[in-house]
Amino acid sequence: MAPSQHAPDPADGPDDPHAHPHEHSHAHEHPHAHDPGPLADASVRLARPADVPAVALVQSVVLREAYAAVLAPEAVAQLEPGALAAVWRRSLAEPPTPDHVLLVACAGEQVVGFAAVGPSSDPDATAETAELLVLGVHPAARRQGHGSRLLNAAVDTVRGRGRTELDAWLLASDDAGRAFLLAAGLQPDGAHRARVVSPDGRAEREVRLSARVDDSRQHGADT
């Protein structure tokens, strides 16, 4: 997926990794045992503290790509790995809730993508609603199934915590992100909002996509 992203709000600065950007859904891809090459070692697992620098690096690249047309160049330049790493380090040490989970996608031992899920904070959310808070895959590792594996793992994670719905917010202008989510089974549910993306109050329209995750249906989408 082109900017696979759901991450801290640029207007808030790098202090809130669970402020609303998101992306999600379910799609299962399992590399065949006889397949050669990097995909044979592709995996998704829970993030560890040692993964933080790599997660922050991927997120910085993804955010700069996603917001290049939305933010002023000086604001984009502030989305740097060091600040983002500090946020994730704190979040891993003290998650906002037990249901906030950070996952990483790996090619061998190298972290090439990440996703975070947590309870939805939307006004119309129920106790069964989860949110894909962020999903990012490094541009050099796209089209190899990492995004789909992250979404699969995100769905399994929220389902295992008793959630039956997964929501995601994304910029209305993010055609690539929308296509990825639609292919994975999420659908626009009619909700939209204005998200402030700069300190001067500039706002961009976001739309919400959602899917039920309380069944075993699987959909395919490759990132």
C-alpha positions as CSV (number, residue, x, y, z in Angstrom):
1,M,0.0,0.0,0.0
2,A,1.3,3.4,-0.7
3,P,1.5,5.4,2.4
4,S,0.3,2.7,4.7
5,Q,-0.2,5.0,7.7
6,H,-1.9,5.6,10.9
7,A,0.2,7.5,13.2
8,P,0.6,10.4,15.5
9,D,-1.2,13.6,14.5
10,P,1.3,16.0,12.9
11,A,-0.6,18.9,14.5
12,D,0.0,17.5,17.9
13,G,3.6,16.9,17.3
14,P,5.3,13.6,18.1
15,D,4.0,13.3,21.6
16,D,0.9,11.2,21.0
17,P,1.4,7.9,19.1
18,H,-2.2,7.0,19.7
19,A,-3.7,10.2,18.4
20,H,-6.0,9.3,15.5
21,P,-4.4,8.3,12.2
22,H,-5.1,4.7,11.2
23,E,-5.4,1.9,8.7
24,H,-6.6,-1.7,8.9
25,S,-8.6,-4.7,8.0
26,H,-8.1,-8.5,7.6
27,A,-6.4,-10.4,4.9
28,H,-4.4,-13.6,5.4
29,E,-1.3,-14.4,3.5
30,H,1.0,-17.3,4.5
31,P,4.2,-17.8,2.5
32,H,4.5,-21.4,1.3
33,A,7.3,-23.4,2.9
34,H,8.9,-24.0,-0.5
35,D,9.0,-20.4,-1.6
36,P,12.6,-19.0,-1.9
37,G,13.7,-15.5,-1.0
38,P,12.9,-13.0,1.7
39,L,9.2,-13.9,2.0
40,A,10.1,-17.2,3.5
41,D,11.3,-15.3,6.5
42,A,8.4,-12.8,6.6
43,S,6.6,-12.6,9.9
44,V,4.6,-10.4,12.2
45,R,5.2,-10.3,16.0
46,L,4.7,-8.2,19.1
47,A,7.1,-5.3,19.2
48,R,9.9,-5.3,21.7
49,P,11.7,-2.3,23.2
50,A,14.7,-3.0,20.9
51,D,12.4,-2.5,17.9
52,V,11.6,1.1,18.7
53,P,14.4,2.8,16.6
54,A,13.4,0.7,13.5
55,V,9.6,1.5,14.1
56,A,10.4,5.2,14.4
57,L,12.5,5.2,11.2
58,V,9.7,3.5,9.2
59,Q,7.1,5.8,10.7
60,S,9.2,8.9,9.9
61,V,9.5,7.8,6.2
62,V,5.8,7.0,5.9
63,L,4.6,10.2,7.6
64,R,6.8,12.4,5.5
65,E,5.5,10.7,2.4
66,A,1.9,10.9,3.4
67,Y,1.9,14.5,4.6
68,A,4.3,16.0,2.0
69,A,1.3,17.5,0.2
70,V,-0.5,18.5,3.3
71,L,2.0,20.1,5.6
72,A,4.6,22.9,5.1
73,P,8.1,21.6,4.4
74,E,9.3,22.8,7.8
75,A,6.6,20.8,9.6
76,V,7.3,17.7,7.6
77,A,11.0,18.0,8.5
78,Q,10.0,17.8,12.2
79,L,8.7,14.2,11.7
80,E,12.1,12.8,12.6
81,P,12.9,9.4,14.0
82,G,14.4,10.5,17.3
83,A,11.2,12.2,18.5
84,L,9.0,9.4,17.3
85,A,11.2,6.8,19.0
86,A,10.8,8.6,22.3
87,V,7.0,8.4,22.0
88,W,7.0,4.7,21.2
89,R,9.4,3.9,24.0
90,R,7.1,5.6,26.5
91,S,4.1,3.9,25.0
92,L,5.6,0.4,25.1
93,A,6.7,1.0,28.7
94,E,3.3,2.3,29.8
95,P,0.5,1.4,27.3
96,P,-2.5,3.7,27.5
97,T,-4.6,0.6,28.1
98,P,-4.0,-3.2,28.1
99,D,-5.6,-3.3,24.7
100,H,-3.1,-1.0,23.1
101,V,-0.7,-3.3,21.1
102,L,2.2,-2.5,18.8
103,L,3.0,-5.1,16.1
104,V,6.0,-5.2,13.8
105,A,6.5,-6.8,10.4
106,C,9.9,-8.4,9.8
107,A,11.8,-9.6,6.7
108,G,14.1,-12.0,8.4
109,E,15.3,-10.0,11.5
110,Q,14.8,-6.6,10.0
111,V,11.7,-4.6,11.0
112,V,10.1,-3.2,7.8
113,G,6.7,-2.2,9.0
114,F,4.5,-1.8,12.1
115,A,0.9,-1.4,13.2
116,A,-0.8,-0.3,16.4
117,V,-4.3,-1.1,17.6
118,G,-6.3,0.0,20.6
119,P,-9.9,0.7,21.7
120,S,-11.7,3.3,19.6
121,S,-12.2,6.7,21.2
122,D,-14.9,7.8,18.7
123,P,-18.1,9.1,20.3
124,D,-20.2,6.4,18.7
125,A,-17.8,3.5,19.6
126,T,-19.0,0.7,21.8
127,A,-16.9,-1.6,24.1
128,E,-16.6,-3.9,21.1
129,T,-15.0,-1.3,18.7
130,A,-11.3,-1.4,18.1
131,E,-9.2,1.0,16.0
132,L,-6.2,0.5,13.8
133,L,-4.3,3.5,15.1
134,V,-1.3,3.3,12.7
135,L,0.0,1.0,10.0
136,G,3.2,1.7,8.1
137,V,5.4,-0.3,5.7
138,H,8.7,1.1,4.5
139,P,8.5,2.0,0.8
140,A,11.4,-0.4,0.0
141,A,9.5,-3.3,1.5
142,R,6.1,-2.8,-0.1
143,R,4.3,-5.2,-2.5
144,Q,5.7,-8.1,-0.5
145,G,2.7,-8.9,1.7
146,H,3.9,-7.1,4.9
147,G,0.9,-4.8,5.0
148,S,-1.6,-7.6,4.7
149,R,0.2,-9.7,7.3
150,L,0.1,-6.7,9.7
151,L,-3.7,-6.3,9.1
152,N,-4.2,-10.0,9.7
153,A,-2.3,-9.8,13.0
154,A,-4.2,-6.6,14.0
155,V,-7.5,-8.3,13.3
156,D,-6.5,-11.4,15.3
157,T,-5.3,-9.2,18.1
158,V,-8.5,-7.2,18.5
159,R,-10.7,-10.3,18.0
160,G,-8.7,-12.0,20.7
161,R,-9.6,-9.2,23.1
162,G,-13.3,-9.6,22.4
163,R,-13.7,-6.8,19.8
164,T,-16.1,-7.3,17.0
165,E,-15.5,-4.2,14.8
166,L,-12.3,-2.6,13.5
167,D,-12.4,1.1,12.4
168,A,-9.8,3.2,10.6
169,W,-9.6,6.9,9.8
170,L,-7.6,8.1,6.9
171,L,-7.2,11.3,4.9
172,A,-9.9,11.6,2.3
173,S,-7.2,12.3,-0.3
174,D,-5.3,9.0,0.5
175,D,-6.5,7.0,-2.5
176,A,-3.8,4.3,-2.1
177,G,-4.8,3.8,1.6
178,R,-8.4,3.6,0.7
179,A,-7.8,1.1,-2.0
180,F,-5.8,-1.1,0.3
181,L,-8.5,-1.0,3.0
182,L,-11.3,-1.7,0.6
183,A,-9.4,-4.7,-0.9
184,A,-8.9,-6.0,2.6
185,G,-12.7,-5.8,3.4
186,L,-13.2,-2.4,5.1
187,Q,-16.0,-0.1,3.9
188,P,-16.7,3.6,4.4
189,D,-19.4,3.9,7.1
190,G,-20.4,7.5,6.4
191,A,-18.4,9.1,9.2
192,H,-16.1,11.9,8.5
193,R,-14.3,14.7,10.3
194,A,-11.9,17.6,9.9
195,R,-8.4,16.8,11.3
196,V,-6.2,19.7,12.2
197,V,-2.8,19.0,10.6
198,S,-0.8,22.1,11.4
199,P,-0.2,24.5,14.3
200,D,-1.9,27.3,12.4
201,G,-5.2,25.4,12.4
202,R,-5.2,24.0,8.9
203,A,-7.5,21.1,8.6
204,E,-7.9,18.1,6.2
205,R,-10.9,15.9,5.8
206,E,-10.8,12.4,7.1
207,V,-13.1,9.5,6.4
208,R,-13.7,6.4,8.4
209,L,-13.7,2.8,7.2
210,S,-14.9,-0.2,9.2
211,A,-15.3,-3.9,9.1
212,R,-16.8,-6.6,11.3
213,V,-14.1,-8.9,12.6
214,D,-16.1,-11.5,14.5
215,D,-16.1,-14.1,11.7
216,S,-13.5,-16.2,9.9
217,R,-13.9,-14.6,6.4
218,Q,-10.6,-13.6,4.9
219,H,-9.8,-11.0,2.2
220,G,-6.6,-10.4,0.2
221,A,-4.6,-7.2,-0.2
222,D,-0.9,-7.0,-0.8
223,T,1.4,-4.3,0.5
